[in-house]
Amino acid sequence: MSDILIVDDEKDIRELIADILQDEGFETRTAANSDEAIGELNAAEPALMILDIWLKDSRMDGIDILKQVKRNNPDVPVIIISGHGNIEIAVAAIRQGAYDFIEKPFNIDQLLVVINRAMETNRLRRENSQLKRGDQRSAEMLGQSAAFKRMRDQLDKLAKSNGRVMLTGQPGAGKEMAARYMHAHSPRAHAPFVVVPCATIEPERMEEVLFGRESPERGIEPGLLEQAHGGVIYFDEVADMPVGTQPKILRVLTEQQFARAGGADKVRVDLRVISSTNRDLPTEIAAGRFRQELYDRLNVVPLAVPSLADRREDIPLLAAHFMQQMHDEQGLALRPLSDDSSNALQAMDWPGNIRQLRNVIERVLILAEDSGPIRSRELQGQGAEGEGADTLTLGPRITALPLREAREMFEREYLVNQINRFGGNISRTAQFVGMERSALHRKLKSLGVVGGRAMEEEDA
C-alpha cells in the first residue's frame, strides 16, 4: 500500500498534485466527487488521502467524506485542502480526525512536508499497533544451540527485573526479538511495547515523534514516549539518535517526565527502557557522536545477541520454521530440507544473519521448480555463499609446506571449523565428518587441538 488518493472537484488541481507526487515517487489515484472517492476507498485502501473540503456537484462535502473515512478506514491519514479556508474550518477538520489542513493556493514544499510527516507518523502507529497486538511472530527466538540457550537464560532473568538493557549484535541477529521476548515474559507484558526506529526517523522530526506536540488547533498528539507509558520503550539502533536529542532523552530517564512540543505541562511516564545497537558505542562516544552520560544510563545490563555464525546448528530449525510460516501465510509449497541442503546452509556465510536466512528461504520457495526436498544446488547464487565457497584457495603459507604438514594444517582448520559449526558438540561433529567419536578425539589430540571454545563446550 503506497498510493495516495486525491479528491478535488477541480481537474487542474487534481492533475497538478498527482504530477508533483508522481515526480516524488508516489503512486496516485484521483476522484472528482464523493461517489468516486468512496468507490476508490472501497476498491483499495490508500496510504494517504488528500481531500478538498468543498466539492461542487457532489452528494457529500469534504467533512462528510472525512467522517466516513475515519469510521470505515481509521488508519488512513487525511490531509484537508480548501480555497476558502479559515481557522474554524481547520479546527472542525482536525476534530473530525484530519491529520492536517492546508489552504489553497498551497506551497508545494509545504504539501510534501505534511504528506511525508503524515505517512511516517501513520507507519509508526501501524508498526506499534502490530506489536501491541502481538501480531509479529518471534521466530528468531527458536534455537537449541549452546549460544542460544545462554542468551535465553539471560533474557529470562532480565525479564523479571525493570533494569535498562543494552542489546548488542550484528544487523539481523534478532536484537528486537530479544527485546520483545523480555517484554512478553515480564510483569509489563500487558502494557505497550513501543519501538523507536532511530535510524529511520528524520533527525528534525525525532523530538516531535518522541515527545508529541500540542496546539490550540490540533489539540494533544501523544508521542512514542507517552504511548509507551506503563510498558517498554525500545530504542532500535540507538547510535543513530541525533546528538541534539540525546540530552533530552537523558533528562527523561532521570526525571521520568517531559513536556510536549508546544506545551508547558509536564507529562509523567513510567517506562522500562531497552536499547540496541550494532555499532561500538565507546567508539561513537570518542568521536563525539554519542553522549557518555546517556550510554551510562542505557548500558546498565549489557547483553550480546549471538550472530548466526555463532549458532549454526540452529540454522535447519530456523529454516524449517520459516518454510512453515511462508506456507501458512503465502501458500508457498512446504518443502523439506535435504541433508545436503541442510549442510550447505550451515556452511554458508550469513552477514545478514537471521534476516538474510529468511530472505534466502523465501526466494528458494518462490523460485521452486517442484515441491520436492530443497537441494543444495538451489541455494547457489542466493547471496549466502561465502567468497570462493566452491573453491579452495591455497596461500603461500600452505604451498610452501611439505604435503604431510600441509595436510595436517588443512585437517586442523577443517575440524576446528566443523566443531564450532556444531556448537562444540563432538558427537555431532564426528557423525558429520564420518569418524567414530573416539577416533575424532584422537585425531584432535594429534593435531594439537586442545582447549578453546570448541573443546570447552564439548557435547554442550
CORBELKA-V14210 format. One record per residue. N is the residue number from 0. RES is the residue in three letters. PHI is phi in degrees with one decimal (none if undefined). OMEGA is omega in degrees with one decimal (NA if undefined). NEAR is the number of other C-alpha atoms within 10 Angstrom. Layout:
# CORBELKA-V14210
n=[N	N]
res=[RES	RES]
phi=[PHI	PHI]
omega=[OMEGA	OMEGA]
near=[NEAR	NEAR]
This chain:
# CORBELKA-V14210
n=[0	1	2	3	4	5	6	7	8	9	10	11	12	13	14	15	16	17	18	19	20	21	22	23	24	25	26	27	28	29	30	31	32	33	34	35	36	37	38	39	40	41	42	43	44	45	46	47	48	49	50	51	52	53	54	55	56	57	58	59	60	61	62	63	64	65	66	67	68	69	70	71	72	73	74	75	76	77	78	79	80	81	82	83	84	85	86	87	88	89	90	91	92	93	94	95	96	97	98	99	100	101	102	103	104	105	106	107	108	109	110	111	112	113	114	115	116	117	118	119	120	121	122	123	124	125	126	127	128	129	130	131	132	133	134	135	136	137	138	139	140	141	142	143	144	145	146	147	148	149	150	151	152	153	154	155	156	157	158	159	160	161	162	163	164	165	166	167	168	169	170	171	172	173	174	175	176	177	178	179	180	181	182	183	184	185	186	187	188	189	190	191	192	193	194	195	196	197	198	199	200	201	202	203	204	205	206	207	208	209	210	211	212	213	214	215	216	217	218	219	220	221	222	223	224	225	226	227	228	229	230	231	232	233	234	235	236	237	238	239	240	241	242	243	244	245	246	247	248	249	250	251	252	253	254	255	256	257	258	259	260	261	262	263	264	265	266	267	268	269	270	271	272	273	274	275	276	277	278	279	280	281	282	283	284	285	286	287	288	289	290	291	292	293	294	295	296	297	298	299	300	301	302	303	304	305	306	307	308	309	310	311	312	313	314	315	316	317	318	319	320	321	322	323	324	325	326	327	328	329	330	331	332	333	334	335	336	337	338	339	340	341	342	343	344	345	346	347	348	349	350	351	352	353	354	355	356	357	358	359	360	361	362	363	364	365	366	367	368	369	370	371	372	373	374	375	376	377	378	379	380	381	382	383	384	385	386	387	388	389	390	391	392	393	394	395	396	397	398	399	400	401	402	403	404	405	406	407	408	409	410	411	412	413	414	415	416	417	418	419	420	421	422	423	424	425	426	427	428	429	430	431	432	433	434	435	436	437	438	439	440	441	442	443	444	445	446	447	448	449	450	451	452	453	454	455	456	457	458	459]
res=[MET	SER	ASP	ILE	LEU	ILE	VAL	ASP	ASP	GLU	LYS	ASP	ILE	ARG	GLU	LEU	ILE	ALA	ASP	ILE	LEU	GLN	ASP	GLU	GLY	PHE	GLU	THR	ARG	THR	ALA	ALA	ASN	SER	ASP	GLU	ALA	ILE	GLY	GLU	LEU	ASN	ALA	ALA	GLU	PRO	ALA	LEU	MET	ILE	LEU	ASP	ILE	TRP	LEU	LYS	ASP	SER	ARG	MET	ASP	GLY	ILE	ASP	ILE	LEU	LYS	GLN	VAL	LYS	ARG	ASN	ASN	PRO	ASP	VAL	PRO	VAL	ILE	ILE	ILE	SER	GLY	HIS	GLY	ASN	ILE	GLU	ILE	ALA	VAL	ALA	ALA	ILE	ARG	GLN	GLY	ALA	TYR	ASP	PHE	ILE	GLU	LYS	PRO	PHE	ASN	ILE	ASP	GLN	LEU	LEU	VAL	VAL	ILE	ASN	ARG	ALA	MET	GLU	THR	ASN	ARG	LEU	ARG	ARG	GLU	ASN	SER	GLN	LEU	LYS	ARG	GLY	ASP	GLN	ARG	SER	ALA	GLU	MET	LEU	GLY	GLN	SER	ALA	ALA	PHE	LYS	ARG	MET	ARG	ASP	GLN	LEU	ASP	LYS	LEU	ALA	LYS	SER	ASN	GLY	ARG	VAL	MET	LEU	THR	GLY	GLN	PRO	GLY	ALA	GLY	LYS	GLU	MET	ALA	ALA	ARG	TYR	MET	HIS	ALA	HIS	SER	PRO	ARG	ALA	HIS	ALA	PRO	PHE	VAL	VAL	VAL	PRO	CYS	ALA	THR	ILE	GLU	PRO	GLU	ARG	MET	GLU	GLU	VAL	LEU	PHE	GLY	ARG	GLU	SER	PRO	GLU	ARG	GLY	ILE	GLU	PRO	GLY	LEU	LEU	GLU	GLN	ALA	HIS	GLY	GLY	VAL	ILE	TYR	PHE	ASP	GLU	VAL	ALA	ASP	MET	PRO	VAL	GLY	THR	GLN	PRO	LYS	ILE	LEU	ARG	VAL	LEU	THR	GLU	GLN	GLN	PHE	ALA	ARG	ALA	GLY	GLY	ALA	ASP	LYS	VAL	ARG	VAL	ASP	LEU	ARG	VAL	ILE	SER	SER	THR	ASN	ARG	ASP	LEU	PRO	THR	GLU	ILE	ALA	ALA	GLY	ARG	PHE	ARG	GLN	GLU	LEU	TYR	ASP	ARG	LEU	ASN	VAL	VAL	PRO	LEU	ALA	VAL	PRO	SER	LEU	ALA	ASP	ARG	ARG	GLU	ASP	ILE	PRO	LEU	LEU	ALA	ALA	HIS	PHE	MET	GLN	GLN	MET	HIS	ASP	GLU	GLN	GLY	LEU	ALA	LEU	ARG	PRO	LEU	SER	ASP	ASP	SER	SER	ASN	ALA	LEU	GLN	ALA	MET	ASP	TRP	PRO	GLY	ASN	ILE	ARG	GLN	LEU	ARG	ASN	VAL	ILE	GLU	ARG	VAL	LEU	ILE	LEU	ALA	GLU	ASP	SER	GLY	PRO	ILE	ARG	SER	ARG	GLU	LEU	GLN	GLY	GLN	GLY	ALA	GLU	GLY	GLU	GLY	ALA	ASP	THR	LEU	THR	LEU	GLY	PRO	ARG	ILE	THR	ALA	LEU	PRO	LEU	ARG	GLU	ALA	ARG	GLU	MET	PHE	GLU	ARG	GLU	TYR	LEU	VAL	ASN	GLN	ILE	ASN	ARG	PHE	GLY	GLY	ASN	ILE	SER	ARG	THR	ALA	GLN	PHE	VAL	GLY	MET	GLU	ARG	SER	ALA	LEU	HIS	ARG	LYS	LEU	LYS	SER	LEU	GLY	VAL	VAL	GLY	GLY	ARG	ALA	MET	GLU	GLU	GLU	ASP	ALA]
phi=[none	-142.4	-96.8	-119.3	-95.1	-109.3	-117.5	-157.1	-77.5	-96.1	-59.2	-60.5	-66.5	-56.7	-70.2	-62.9	-63.1	-62.0	-62.8	-62.0	-69.4	-65.2	-63.6	-88.8	96.7	-88.7	-91.9	-133.1	-131.9	-131.1	-146.5	-99.3	-152.4	-67.0	-63.6	-65.6	-64.0	-64.6	-61.6	-65.9	-63.6	-70.3	-69.6	-164.8	-71.0	-79.6	-74.5	-161.8	-128.7	-107.5	-127.4	-75.3	-78.5	-111.5	-124.9	-69.2	52.8	-123.4	-65.9	-129.9	-88.9	-60.9	-64.3	-64.8	-63.4	-57.8	-60.9	-67.5	-62.9	-67.9	-81.4	-99.1	-132.7	-63.5	-85.3	-87.0	-71.1	-121.0	-106.3	-88.5	-126.0	-160.9	-89.6	-123.7	-74.7	-151.2	-64.6	-64.4	-66.0	-60.6	-62.7	-62.0	-66.0	-64.1	-65.2	-83.3	112.5	-65.2	-72.8	-160.4	-132.1	-126.2	-94.1	-75.6	-72.0	-100.8	-84.0	-60.0	-61.6	-62.7	-60.5	-65.8	-61.3	-64.7	-61.7	-63.8	-64.6	-62.9	-69.9	-66.5	-61.2	-67.2	-62.6	-62.7	-64.8	-62.7	-60.3	-72.6	-64.9	-63.1	-65.0	-64.3	-78.1	73.0	-70.6	-79.6	-84.0	-101.5	-61.0	-67.1	-90.6	-94.5	167.2	-128.5	-70.1	-61.7	-63.6	-66.1	-63.7	-62.6	-63.0	-64.7	-60.9	-65.9	-63.3	-62.2	-67.5	-68.2	-61.1	-79.0	-101.2	-117.1	-69.7	-79.1	-121.3	-112.3	-92.6	-120.2	158.8	-70.3	-57.8	82.6	-78.6	107.3	-65.6	-66.8	-61.8	-64.1	-64.5	-68.9	-62.8	-59.2	-63.5	-65.1	-107.6	-111.3	-63.1	-93.6	-57.7	-77.0	-97.6	-65.8	-117.7	-113.2	-95.8	-109.1	-78.0	-57.0	-79.1	-109.6	-82.0	-60.7	-51.7	-70.9	-102.2	-56.0	-68.1	-65.9	-64.1	-75.4	-96.6	78.7	-151.7	-148.1	-157.0	-60.2	-77.2	-100.4	75.2	-98.2	-119.3	-63.5	-89.9	-65.1	-61.5	-68.9	-65.3	-87.5	-50.9	88.7	-120.3	-119.9	-106.8	-113.8	-87.6	-79.3	53.4	-64.2	-61.7	-88.3	-67.1	-54.7	-59.2	-68.5	-82.8	-57.7	-65.5	-72.1	-67.2	-58.2	-66.0	-62.8	-64.3	-78.8	-99.0	58.3	-157.8	-162.6	-114.4	-71.0	-61.4	83.0	-113.1	-113.5	-72.4	-83.0	-107.7	-90.7	-134.4	-112.9	-134.0	-103.3	-110.7	-123.3	-125.8	-144.8	-159.4	-106.6	-104.8	-88.1	-64.4	-57.5	-66.7	-63.8	-65.8	-62.6	-85.5	81.0	-98.5	-146.5	-83.8	-59.0	-62.6	-68.7	-58.7	-61.8	-71.5	-83.2	-93.3	-65.2	-124.6	-81.1	-143.4	-89.7	-90.5	-66.2	-75.5	-65.5	-64.1	-88.5	-142.4	-61.0	-68.4	-83.9	-59.9	-59.4	-63.4	-64.5	-61.2	-63.1	-64.3	-63.2	-63.8	-64.3	-62.9	-70.9	-65.3	-68.0	-90.9	-116.5	75.2	-72.5	-58.1	-88.0	-111.4	-74.1	-86.9	-74.7	-60.1	-70.5	-71.9	-64.5	-64.4	-63.6	-60.8	-70.3	-89.1	-76.2	-85.6	-130.5	-62.6	-93.2	58.0	-63.4	-61.1	-67.5	-58.9	-61.5	-63.1	-64.1	-60.9	-63.1	-62.9	-62.1	-68.3	-66.8	-91.5	-59.8	-85.7	-152.0	-106.1	-78.7	-58.3	-70.5	-102.8	-62.1	-65.3	-71.1	-87.0	-68.2	77.0	-91.1	88.4	-109.4	-68.9	-72.5	-61.1	68.3	-62.4	-100.1	-129.4	-110.3	-95.7	-103.0	-81.7	-62.3	-64.9	-83.5	-70.3	-84.1	-94.4	-63.7	-54.7	-61.4	-69.5	-64.3	-63.8	-63.8	-63.2	-62.4	-59.6	-60.9	-64.9	-62.7	-70.0	-61.5	-64.1	-67.4	-62.4	-65.3	-59.2	-96.5	63.1	88.1	-81.4	-67.3	-62.4	-68.5	-63.0	-61.7	-62.2	-69.1	-80.8	82.0	-127.6	-68.0	-59.7	-67.1	-66.5	-65.0	-59.8	-64.5	-63.1	-62.1	-64.8	-67.3	-87.0	79.7	-89.9	-135.1	86.7	82.4	-60.1	-56.7	-78.9	-66.9	-100.0	-51.5	57.8	-66.3]
omega=[-177.1	-176.1	179.8	178.7	-178.2	-178.5	-179.6	-178.2	178.6	-176.8	-178.3	-179.9	179.4	-175.9	178.3	-179.7	-179.8	179.8	-179.5	-176.7	177.8	176.1	179.6	176.1	178.8	168.2	-175.5	167.5	-178.4	176.0	-176.0	-177.7	-173.9	-179.3	178.4	-179.2	-179.7	177.4	178.4	178.2	-179.8	-179.0	179.7	-179.1	179.4	176.1	-176.4	-179.3	172.7	-167.1	174.3	-175.5	178.3	-178.4	179.9	175.8	-178.6	-178.0	-179.3	174.0	-174.8	-179.7	178.5	177.6	179.2	179.9	-179.3	178.3	-178.2	177.7	-173.3	-179.0	-171.2	-177.6	-178.2	175.5	-177.3	174.7	-178.6	172.4	179.4	175.2	-179.3	-171.8	169.2	-172.9	180.0	179.4	180.0	-179.9	179.2	-179.6	-179.8	180.0	178.8	174.4	177.6	179.0	-179.0	-177.2	179.0	-177.9	172.8	-10.4	-174.0	175.3	-175.6	-179.9	178.9	179.6	-178.6	177.7	-178.7	179.3	-178.6	177.6	-178.8	-178.1	178.1	179.3	-179.5	178.3	179.1	179.7	179.4	-178.3	-177.7	175.2	177.5	-179.8	179.8	-179.4	-178.8	-177.7	-177.2	-175.1	179.2	-177.3	-176.5	179.4	172.9	176.5	177.6	-176.8	178.7	-179.3	179.5	-177.9	177.3	179.3	-177.9	176.4	177.4	179.3	179.2	177.8	-177.8	-178.6	-176.7	-176.8	176.3	-175.3	177.2	-175.1	174.5	179.0	177.4	179.3	-177.2	175.3	177.4	-176.5	178.3	-178.8	-179.7	176.7	178.0	179.1	180.0	176.2	177.5	-179.0	-176.4	-178.4	-177.0	175.5	179.5	-174.3	-178.9	-175.1	-174.7	168.3	-172.1	-177.8	171.9	-178.8	-170.9	-175.6	-174.6	177.9	178.8	-176.0	-178.2	180.0	-171.1	-174.5	177.8	178.8	-177.8	-170.4	-176.6	179.0	175.4	-180.0	179.1	-177.2	-171.9	-176.4	-176.7	173.6	-176.9	174.3	-176.1	178.1	-179.7	179.2	-177.6	-175.9	179.9	-176.3	-175.1	169.0	-175.6	178.2	-178.7	-176.5	-173.7	178.7	-179.8	177.8	-179.6	-177.7	-179.3	179.9	-172.6	179.0	178.7	175.0	176.9	179.6	178.1	179.9	-179.2	-171.7	-175.7	176.4	-179.0	175.1	175.9	174.7	-178.6	-178.4	-179.7	-177.3	177.7	177.0	-179.9	-179.6	174.2	-172.0	161.8	-175.7	172.5	-178.9	175.8	176.6	171.3	178.6	175.7	-174.1	174.7	175.8	178.1	178.5	-179.9	179.9	178.3	-178.2	178.5	-174.7	179.5	-177.4	179.4	177.7	-179.8	-180.0	-175.3	-171.5	-179.6	176.9	177.3	178.7	179.5	175.9	-174.6	175.0	178.7	177.4	180.0	-179.6	-174.8	-178.4	176.1	-173.3	178.5	179.0	178.8	179.9	178.9	178.5	-180.0	178.4	177.6	179.9	-179.1	173.8	-178.6	-172.4	-174.6	-179.1	179.3	-176.9	179.8	-174.3	177.3	174.4	171.3	179.8	-177.5	178.5	176.8	177.9	-179.8	179.0	-178.7	-177.9	-175.5	172.1	-178.5	178.8	177.8	173.5	-172.7	178.7	179.3	178.1	179.8	-180.0	179.6	179.1	179.9	179.3	-179.7	-179.6	179.8	-176.3	-174.0	175.9	178.7	-177.7	179.0	179.8	177.2	-179.5	-174.8	-179.2	178.2	-179.3	179.6	-180.0	-179.4	173.1	-178.5	-178.6	173.9	-179.7	-178.9	-174.2	-175.9	-179.4	177.6	-179.0	-179.7	179.7	-177.8	-178.8	-176.5	-179.7	179.0	-176.3	169.2	-175.3	-176.6	-179.4	178.4	178.9	178.4	178.7	179.2	-178.3	-179.6	-178.6	-178.7	-176.1	177.3	178.3	179.3	178.4	178.6	178.5	-179.1	173.1	178.6	-177.7	-175.4	-178.5	-179.9	177.5	-179.8	179.2	-177.3	-175.9	176.0	179.4	169.9	-177.6	-179.2	179.0	178.3	177.7	179.9	179.0	-179.6	-179.9	-179.4	179.9	179.1	178.1	179.3	-176.9	-175.9	-174.3	-175.2	-175.4	-178.5	-177.2	-175.9	176.8	179.3	NA]
near=[9	12	18	23	23	24	26	27	21	14	12	10	16	20	16	11	18	20	15	14	19	14	10	10	11	14	17	20	16	21	20	19	23	23	14	14	22	14	11	16	17	12	9	10	18	22	21	24	27	24	27	28	27	20	19	14	11	14	11	16	17	22	20	13	20	26	16	14	23	16	11	12	15	13	17	21	24	27	25	26	24	21	13	11	16	11	10	10	16	22	18	14	24	20	13	16	20	25	23	20	27	19	15	13	11	12	10	11	9	10	19	14	10	16	22	12	17	19	18	17	16	18	14	18	17	13	14	20	15	13	17	16	10	13	10	11	10	14	16	19	17	15	19	14	19	20	20	20	15	12	16	19	10	13	19	14	12	19	20	14	12	15	15	18	23	24	24	22	18	18	18	20	24	24	26	22	17	21	24	24	18	25	24	16	16	19	14	19	18	13	17	21	28	25	23	22	16	18	15	13	19	14	16	11	11	20	22	18	23	19	24	21	19	18	12	8	16	19	12	15	16	18	19	22	27	22	21	23	18	17	23	26	23	27	23	23	22	24	24	18	23	19	14	15	14	20	15	15	20	18	13	18	19	10	11	15	18	21	16	23	18	13	14	10	10	11	15	15	19	15	23	21	20	27	24	26	19	18	16	11	18	14	11	14	15	11	10	11	18	23	20	15	12	16	18	10	16	23	17	13	13	14	19	14	22	19	21	26	21	17	21	23	26	22	24	19	14	20	22	17	16	20	22	18	16	19	16	12	9	10	10	17	17	19	17	18	19	14	13	13	19	20	17	17	23	21	19	17	17	22	19	17	20	22	16	19	23	19	15	19	20	18	13	17	20	13	9	15	10	10	12	13	13	23	17	16	11	15	19	14	9	15	15	22	17	12	9	8	13	9	7	7	9	10	8	8	8	15	10	11	12	9	11	8	12	16	12	13	14	11	15	17	12	12	20	18	16	21	23	22	21	25	28	25	22	23	18	18	24	19	12	13	13	10	14	13	15	12	11	19	18	13	16	17	11	12	15	10	17	13	10	11	13	23	20	12	16	15	15	14]
